[in-house]
Amino acid sequence: MRRVIVYSKWHATWWEERIHARPGLALDLQEGLRAYAVRQSCIHQGRGTLLEKRWAIPVANAMNDFSTIPDWVDTDTNNADSEDDEY
């Protein structure tokens, strides 16, 4: 869930960087490309914002469930055994 939100916001920024990326074209073509880039940026930014709002409750519930895991369970994903790397 987090990755989808982060990707959507990154992709919005990527489109914003494209708004003025094609100088030297005919003015009507530049205007069309800018409008397209602005629209795409709005779509991706909106998707990230919508998903943040829509997933806020499930994420909060998951965090509450996560707090009930016993202390003896290793939840650190960085402590993977070297044997797991073979698969």
Rosetta blueprint (number, residue, H / E / L):
1 M L
2 R H
3 R H
4 V H
5 I H
6 V H
7 Y H
8 S H
9 K H
10 W H
11 H H
12 A H
13 T H
14 W H
15 W H
16 E H
17 E H
18 R L
19 I L
20 H L
21 A L
22 R L
23 P L
24 G L
25 L L
26 A L
27 L H
28 D H
29 L H
30 Q H
31 E H
32 G H
33 L H
34 R H
35 A H
36 Y H
37 A H
38 V H
39 R H
40 Q H
41 S H
42 C H
43 I H
44 H H
45 Q H
46 G H
47 R H
48 G H
49 T H
50 L H
51 L H
52 E H
53 K H
54 R H
55 W H
56 A H
57 I H
58 P H
59 V H
60 A H
61 N H
62 A H
63 M H
64 N H
65 D H
66 F H
67 S L
68 T L
69 I L
70 P L
71 D L
72 W L
73 V L
74 D L
75 T L
76 D L
77 T L
78 N L
79 N L
80 A L
81 D L
82 S H
83 E H
84 D H
85 D H
86 E H
87 Y L
